[in-house]
Amino acid sequence: MPWDYSAFGLRVECAVPLPELSAAGHKARESAPDVEIIDGDLAGMEPTKPCAEARYFGACARGFFIDIPEVARFEISCGAKIIFWRSPAALDETIRLYLLGSAFGALLMQRGCLVLHANAVIPKGHRAAIMCVGPSGSGKSTTAVALAQRGAAILTDDVCVIDKQGRALPGIARAKLCEDAAHALAINVSGLPHVARNIPKLSIPLASRGALAPAPPRAAFVLEPSDGARITATELTAIERFTALRSNLYRPEFLGPLGVEEALFEPLAELSRTLRIFRVTRPREGFDIEGLMKCLLATLAELEHEVTTT
């Protein structure tokens, strides 16, 4: 019997358990799933051949494929189905890492979603969300968890989906933190699993995403380690905003083969018109979490003041 989950506003029916997702509610289970995840080996299916030469991803007869050596092959079709074939030695947690990352990201792109390499957090006392964007290692998850320790609700971490109404959607119910970041946040790491073997990040469980509603983002912070000695926040211009968002699309190399690059231009432009975006630089050495929180929350307070006085 398949497992039922909820993620990014979608009901997901999966042939294998996905403990990183929130369980679907009873009402959701009465309808057909939005997404099916099928174990091709168990279903007796064969992978299709790529339509053209490619490295580890590209077009195939069923739509789009991703090949992760010694892990699994994924085929994603019509924004509604993911079929996977596991390598014999692959661990379940490693398969889930790529299934809920690259494969699910490609499926969301097929559905016409704007997918960013970012998180979305609703600060305490606010209805709108803020986003943290930046490459791996910039501190997005650390920042999100630090805000959660101050009463914020994390809508999604690492993969942020903006729907056609311009709202950030509740995503996967875990954050990925390096062990030193977890220690810096005074998190007891005893018993916490790694996201996958040989990947030095811990899986930090979050509250059920099913209890959270989509929220429009008010501001975004582009996190950038620098050689400077201070933490600074500088607001970006209109052109810089678009460039910053475009540079932080999730798996941008997938856009061309998926055929969705042109379709994403307008929602990307619209988000860059409505979102206040700040470049936040911090010293490369060390991670002054208290200083970063002070900077972000002060910037957010200034935005709130502008709203109440205009």
Residue pairs with C-beta under 8 A, 6 or more apart in sequence:
2 13
2 14
2 15
3 13
3 14
3 15
3 16
3 17
3 18
4 11
4 12
4 13
4 14
4 23
4 24
4 28
4 29
4 33
5 11
5 12
5 13
5 14
5 18
5 21
5 22
5 23
5 24
6 12
6 21
6 22
6 23
6 24
6 25
6 28
6 209
6 210
7 21
7 22
7 100
7 104
7 170
7 171
7 172
7 209
8 108
8 113
8 156
8 161
8 169
8 170
8 171
9 161
9 163
9 169
9 170
9 214
10 34
10 35
11 24
11 28
11 29
11 31
11 33
11 34
11 35
12 18
12 21
12 24
12 33
12 34
12 35
12 37
13 33
13 35
13 36
13 37
14 36
14 37
15 37
15 38
15 39
15 42
15 43
16 37
16 39
16 92
18 37
18 96
18 99
18 100
20 96
20 100
20 172
20 173
20 174
20 203
21 100
21 172
21 173
21 209
22 170
22 173
22 208
22 209
22 210
23 208
23 210
24 210
25 210
34 80
35 79
35 80
35 81
35 82
35 107
36 80
36 81
36 82
37 81
37 82
37 83
37 84
37 99
38 45
38 81
38 82
38 83
38 84
39 83
39 84
39 85
39 86
40 46
40 47
40 75
40 83
40 84
40 85
41 85
41 86
43 83
45 83
45 85
47 65
47 73
47 75
47 85
48 60
48 61
48 62
48 65
48 75
49 60
49 61
50 58
50 59
50 60
50 65
51 58
51 59
51 60
51 61
52 58
52 59
54 257
56 66
56 67
56 68
56 69
57 64
57 65
57 66
57 67
57 102
57 106
57 253
57 254
57 257
58 64
58 65
58 257
59 65
59 257
60 75
62 75
62 76
62 77
62 83
63 75
63 76
63 77
63 78
63 110
64 75
64 76
64 77
64 106
64 110
64 254
64 257
64 258
65 73
65 74
65 75
65 76
66 73
66 74
66 76
66 98
66 102
66 103
66 106
67 73
67 74
68 74
68 98
68 102
69 87
70 87
70 89
70 90
71 86
71 87
71 90
71 94
71 95
71 98
72 84
72 85
72 86
72 87
72 90
72 95
72 98
72 99
73 84
73 85
74 82
74 83
74 84
74 98
74 99
74 102
74 103
74 106
75 82
75 83
75 84
76 82
76 103
76 106
76 107
76 110
77 83
77 110
78 110
79 107
79 108
79 110
79 111
79 112
80 107
82 99
82 103
82 104
82 107
84 95
84 99
84 103
86 95
91 196
91 197
93 193
93 194
93 195
93 196
93 197
94 196
94 197
97 195
97 196
97 199
100 172
101 158
101 159
102 251
102 254
104 159
105 115
105 159
105 250
105 251
105 254
106 251
106 254
106 258
108 115
108 159
108 161
109 115
109 251
109 254
109 255
109 258
109 260
109 264
110 258
110 260
112 164
112 260
112 263
113 161
113 162
113 163
114 161
114 162
114 249
114 264
114 267
114 268
114 271
115 159
115 160
115 161
115 162
115 249
115 250
115 251
116 131
116 133
116 159
116 160
116 161
116 162
116 245
116 248
116 249
116 250
117 133
117 134
117 135
117 158
117 159
117 160
117 248
117 249
117 250
117 251
118 131
118 132
118 133
118 134
118 140
118 158
118 160
118 220
118 248
119 131
119 132
119 140
119 141
119 143
119 144
119 154
119 155
119 156
119 157
119 158
119 160
119 175
120 129
120 130
120 131
120 154
120 155
120 156
120 160
120 168
120 171
120 215
120 217
121 129
121 130
121 131
121 132
121 144
121 147
121 148
121 152
121 153
121 154
121 155
122 128
122 129
122 130
122 152
122 153
122 155
122 212
122 215
123 130
123 147
123 150
123 151
123 152
123 297
123 300
124 150
124 151
124 152
125 151
126 218
126 300
126 304
127 215
128 215
128 216
128 217
128 218
129 155
129 168
129 215
129 216
129 217
129 218
130 217
130 218
130 219
130 220
130 221
130 296
130 300
131 160
131 168
131 217
131 219
131 220
131 221
131 275
132 139
132 140
132 143
132 144
132 220
132 221
132 223
133 140
133 160
133 220
133 221
133 222
133 223
133 244
133 245
133 248
134 140
134 222
134 223
134 224
134 248
135 248
137 225
138 223
138 224
138 225
139 181
139 223
139 225
139 282
139 287
139 292
140 157
140 158
140 223
141 157
141 158
141 175
141 176
141 177
141 181
141 204
142 177
142 178
142 181
142 184
142 185
142 287
142 289
143 221
143 223
143 292
143 296
144 152
144 154
144 157
144 175
145 154
145 175
145 177
145 181
145 185
145 187
145 204
146 185
146 289
146 292
146 293
147 154
147 293
147 296
148 154
148 206
149 185
150 293
150 297
153 207
153 212
154 175
154 206
154 207
155 168
155 169
155 170
155 171
155 209
155 212
155 214
155 215
156 168
156 169
156 170
156 171
156 172
156 209
157 171
157 172
157 174
157 175
157 176
157 206
158 172
158 175
158 176
159 171
159 172
159 250
160 168
160 171
160 250
161 168
161 169
161 171
162 168
162 169
162 217
162 267
162 271
163 169
163 214
164 267
165 214
165 216
166 216
166 217
166 267
166 270
166 271
166 274
167 214
167 215
167 216
167 217
168 214
168 215
168 216
168 217
169 214
170 209
170 210
170 212
170 213
170 214
171 209
172 209
173 205
173 206
173 207
173 208
173 209
174 203
174 204
174 205
174 206
175 203
175 204
175 206
176 195
176 201
176 202
176 203
176 204
177 185
177 187
177 201
177 202
177 204
178 200
178 201
178 202
179 189
179 200
179 201
179 202
181 287
182 189
182 192
182 202
182 204
183 189
184 287
184 289
185 289
187 204
189 202
192 202
192 203
192 204
193 202
193 203
194 200
194 201
194 202
194 203
195 201
195 202
195 203
217 271
217 275
218 275
218 276
218 303
219 275
219 276
219 277
219 278
219 299
219 300
219 303
220 244
220 245
220 275
220 276
220 277
220 278
221 233
221 277
221 278
221 279
221 280
221 296
221 299
222 236
222 244
222 248
222 277
222 278
222 279
222 280
223 280
223 282
224 279
224 280
224 281
224 282
225 281
225 282
225 283
225 284
226 281
226 282
226 283
226 284
227 283
227 284
228 281
228 283
229 283
230 283
231 280
231 281
231 282
231 283
231 288
231 291
231 292
231 294
231 295
232 280
232 281
232 295
233 278
233 279
233 280
233 295
233 296
233 299
234 278
234 279
234 281
235 276
235 277
235 278
236 244
236 277
236 278
236 279
238 272
238 273
240 277
240 279
241 272
241 273
241 275
241 277
242 268
242 269
242 272
244 272
244 277
244 279
245 268
245 271
245 272
245 275
245 277
246 268
249 255
249 264
249 268
255 261
255 264
276 303
278 299
280 292
280 295
280 296
282 288
282 291
282 292
